[in-house]
């Protein structure tokens, strides 16, 4: 089930948040899925794109060889069909690698690319998203362990 937007499109955001053992007063995202749909049937026909972040799948399923952060596109492409048997592997099942993205990037994408209406105006929404994104990246930087290359 998703949320209908003022432009008659739909979004569905799911996130699993767990306590962070490295920062007892904080939380960490265990997985997420951000989906944009052009109609209410976001489970099958109407979805357009979906960002997924599922870092624990490779440990539970060694056959999962896809990037833990990826995006799916629900569409068709003549070029893709000439290259791959789309009956066997539809374009929508292609796992396109991305970096882990904050929800702010997903919302900004909807505002800019799909002209999604906002309550306080687009400029105010984009400024708020920029501020929250800076906070997200600052928190990620302070939580990351230093990189120690193998000897």
N, C-alpha and C positions, 0 to 999 in steps of 0.2 A: 504494500500500500504506500502510496506517495502523497505528496502535497501538491495541490493544484496551484499554479501561479496565475497572476493576473493576465498573462499572455496566453492562457489556455494550455500551457505546457505543464509538465509535472517534474518534480524532483523527488528522489528517495535517497536519504542519507542514513547509513547505518554505521555505527562505530562501537567497537568493544573497547572499553577503558578498564584498565586494571591498576591496582596499586603498584607503585614503582619500588622495587626492593632496594634500588640504589639511592632513592630519595624518599624516605618514609613519609614525608608530608606531601608527596607529589603523586601523579598518576602517569601512566604511559598508554599509548594507543596500541592495542594488541592487533587490531585489524580494522579496516574500514572499506566501505563501498559508497561511492558518490555516483548517482545515476541521473541522467537527464533524459526525459521522454517527451515525445511530441503528442502523446495522447495518454489516456488513463491505463492502458494495458502495458505497464512497464515491465512485467515479467516475461512477455513474449514479443509481440509485434511492434509496439510503439516506442521502445527505447532507442535512443540515438547513440549515446556514449556512456561508458561506465569506467570509472577509475577504481581499481582495487589495490589494496595493500594487505597482503596476507603472509607475514614473515615466518610463521611457524609451520606452514604446510610442508616445505621440503623436509623438515625433521620428522613429521608424521607420515609423509608419503614420499619416499625416495624417487619415485617415478615422476614426480612433479618437477619438471625441468625449466619452468617458466620464471621470469623475473618476479620477485616478491611484490614489487610495485609495478603496475602495468595499467594500460588503458585498452578498452575494447571499443570498436566502432561497429555499429549496426548499419551496414549499407552494402552497396554493390560497386564493383569496379571492373570495367572491361579489361584493364591491364592486369589486375589480380587474377581474373578468370582465365586469361590467356596463359598465365604463369602457373597457376595452381588449379587443381580440380575443386571448384567451389562447392560441388556437391559433397565431396569428401571432407573438406576443411573450409567452411564458410568464413568470409571475412570477419564476421562477428566473433569468431572463436580465436582470432589472431591475438596474441598477447604482446602488445607494443610496449617495450620497456619505458618506464619513467622513473623519476626520483619520487620519493615519498612527498606528497603535496599536502599543504594545509588546506582546510576547508575554505579559507579565504581565497585561495587561488581558484578553486572551483566556482565560488560565487562570482568572483571578478570575471571569469570566463563567460558565465551566463549573462552578466550585465553587458559586457562588451560585444560578444559574438552573437547573442540571441536577443539583444535589446530587452532583456528582462526588466520589468518595471520595479522601481524601488519606492519606499514610502517617503523618504526624505530627499529624493532627488539623486540622480546618478553620481554627480560630483561628490556629494557628501558621503555616499555609500562607498565610493572608490577610495576616498581619503581615510575613512574608518578602516577599510580592509587593508590599506597600506600600513596603517599604524599597528593593527593587530598582527600583520605578517612580520613586521620588524620585531615585535615582541616574540613571536613564534621562533624566528631564526636566532634571536639572541638567546632564548632559553635552550635551543638545540646546541648552540655553540658552547654554552657553559656546562652542559651535561655530558658532552662527548669526552670520552677518554682520549688521551693523546695517542697518536699513531706510532706504534713501535714496529718498524719493518723487521722482517725475519733476518737473523744473522747468518 
